[in-house]
C-alpha cells in the first residue's frame, strides 16, 4: 500500500491532502482491490470522504468481496456520511450493513429490497438476520414480503437458520425475529430444494426453545424431506438429545 492508504487509515486528512496535491493516485488499489476511500469510510471520517469524492475517488468501486465504500460507511454508523455518499452517486442497491437509521434512510431512498446478488440471494434478508428485530419490524412495516422466495426458492426463514450464529447475543436476536415471523403467520411448512422445512434446520442446530415454538404453533413434526427423513431423524443424528426426547414425546417418528 502507498502512503495515502496509511494516511486515510490513521485519519490524517492534512497528509492525505498533501499527497494528493503532489500526485498521489486517489484510486490506487491494494491487494484487496480497495482504494483509499474504503479506509476513510471505514473509520467514519466524513470530511476525508468528501475530500476524496470531490477529487475523483470512485464511489462505487468494488473490492474482491464485491463490497463498495458505502458498505464500510454504513458499518461505521456515520449517518450523515452515508447520506452524502448516496447523494453523490453511491449505489444503494449494493450489499450494505448499518444501524436502524441508516437502513431507514436507504429504504426511503429506494433501496431494492428484493435485489438478488450473483448467488440468487437477497442481501437485505441477511441484514435482517444479522442486525436486530427493530430493523426487521421496520422492513415488514415498509411492505417486505416475508413469504418472498429468492432465486433458490428460499424465504427469509431459511436465511435465519442457514446462518444461525453460534454466539448467544445473536441467538437471542434470531429467536426474536423468528417469533415475530410466527406471529405474522409465516408458512412454516415451506420447503427448500432438499424438501426440508425450517424444523429440520432447527433440529440440526439444537435449539430446543425454537423447536418448541415451532411445534406449539403448528409445525408438522413428521414432515419428510426428499430422502424420506423426518426432523427427529436429524435430531438423533446430530445428538441433540433434548430435542429428540421432546419430538418423541410429541409423537415424532424418525422415518
N, C-alpha and C positions, 0 to 999 in steps of 0.2 A: 504494500500500500504506500502511496505517496504521502507527503506531509499534510496535504489538505484533508485526507481521511482522519489523521490523528488530531488535527485542529478541530474538525467537526465533532469527533468523538468526545473531546475534552470540553467542548462548548466555547472554545476561544474564537470569538467572532472577529476580533481585530486581526488575528493571524490569518483567518480564512480570507478576509478582505485583502490583506497584503498579498497573499499567494495568488488570488485571482487577478489582482492588479498587475502582477508580474508573470502572468501567462499560465497559471495552473489550469489544467483541464478539469472543468467543473463536472464533466460527465465521464470522468475516468472510472473504469470498473476494476473491482478487486476480484479475487479468485471465486467469490460467491456471486459475481456479476452484479454487485451492488455499487452504487455511486455515493459520493459524499452526502447527498440528500437523505439517503437512508439513515445515516448516522445522526444527522440533525433532527430528523423526525423521531428517531428512537429515544432521544433524550428530551424531546418536547421543547426544543429551543425554537420558538416561533419566529423571532427576529432573524435568526440564521436561516431558517427555512425560507422566509420571504426574500432574503437577500439572494439565496441560491436560485430560487424560481425566477426572480426578476432578472437574473444574469444568465438565464438559459438552461437551467437544470431540467432534465427530462422528468416531468412529474409523474408519468405513467410507466417509467422503466420497471421491468420485471427482473427479479433475481432468479437464481436457479430453481427456487421453490415456487416460482410464479407469483411471488408477493410483490406488491408495489410499495412505494414510500407511504401511501395512505394507510396501509396495514400497520406500519410502525407508528404512524401518527395517532391512529386510533388506540393502539396499545399504550401509548404514553398518557392518554387521558386528557390531553390538551384540546378541549372542545373548540376554542376559537381558532386554533391552528388547523384543525380538521375543516372547519368552515371555510377558512382561507383557501385551503387546497382544493376543496370542491368547487368553490367559486372561480378558481383559476385552472379548471380543467381536469382535476383528478377524477379518474373513472370510479364512480361509486358502485359499479356492479362487479368489482373485483372482490375476492375474499377479504373480509375485514373483521377485526375484533373491536372491542371497545366497551365503554360503560353505557348505562341506560340513556343518558342524554345524547351521546353520540349516535347510538342506534336510532333513537327517535329522530334526530336530525337527518340521518341518512334516509330513513323511510319517508320523511316529509319531502326530501329532495328527489324522491322517486327511485330508490334502490329497487331492483327487480328481485322480489322475494324468491321467485322460482327460477332464477338464473342458474343453469346447471354448469358445473365445471367439466373438464375433459373426461372425468370418470363417471359422468352422468349423475352426479350427486348435487344436492342443494347446499352450498356453503353456509347459507344462513341457518339451516337446520342444525349444523354443528355449533353455530354460535348460540342457539337456544340451549343446547345441551351443556356447553362448556361454561356459559355465563350463569344466569340465575332466573328464578321464577318471575321476577319483575319484568325482565326483558321478554320472556316468553308470553306472559299475560298481555303485555303491550302489543306484541305482534298479533296475537289472537284477536284483540280488540280492533286491530287495523285490518282484519279480514283474512289472516293467514289460514289456509285450509289444512286442518290437522289430518285430513284423510288423503292429502295430495301425494301422489306417487312420483318418485324420481324416475330417471331413465332405466333403473334396475328393478322398478316395481316396488320400491320400499317407501314406507311412510316414516314420519318422524319417530314413531315408536322404535323402529329398528336402529335409527341413529342413536337413540337414547341408550340402548343396551348393547349395541355392537361395540361401542367405545366406552362402556361403563368404567369410570375411573376407579382406581384402587384406593384412593385416599378418602377418608371419611368426610372431609369437608366437601368433596364433590358428590359423594354418595347421597348426602342429605339433599343437595340441590337436585339430583336426578330423581329422588323419590318425590320431592315436592312437585316437580314437573309431571311425573307420571300420575300422581294423584289428581293433578289438575286435568290431565288428559282424560282420565277415567270419568271425572265429574262432567267433562264436556261431551261425554258419550262416544269416545273413540272406539272404533271397531277392534276389539281385542282378538278377533278371530282372523284378522287379515294375515295371509301367509306370504312368506318371502319365496325366492326362487327355489329354495330347498323344501318348500312345503311346510315351513315352521312358523308358528305364531310367536308372539312375544314371550309366552310362558316358557317355551323351550330355552330362550336366551337367559331368562332369569334363573331357571333351574340349573343351568350350567354355571352361572355366575355365583350362585349360592346365597342369595338374599331372601331369607325366609319371610321377612315382613312384606316384601313386594310380592312374593308368591301368594301369601295370604290375601293381600289386597286384590290381586287379580282373580283368585278363586272366589272370594266373597262377592265380587262384582260380576260373576257370571262367566269367567273364562272357562272354556271347555278343558277339563282336566285330562281327558282321554283322546284329545285330538292327535292325529298321526301325521308324520312327515312323509316324504316320498320313499323313505326306506321302511315305512310301516312301524316306526318307533314313536313312543309317546314321551311326554315330558318326564315321567317317572323313570324311564329308561336312562335318561341323561343325568338325572339327579343321582341315581345309583352309580352310573359310570364315572361321574366326577366326584364321587364320595361325599356328596352333600347330604349327610345322614339325617339332619333335622328336617330338611325338605322332603327327603324320601319317606320318612315316617309320617309326615303331615299329609303327603299325597296319598299314601296307602290308607290312612285314616279317613280321607275324604272320598275314597273309592277309586283311586287311581290304579291303572294297570301298566305294566311295562311294555306290552305289545297289544 
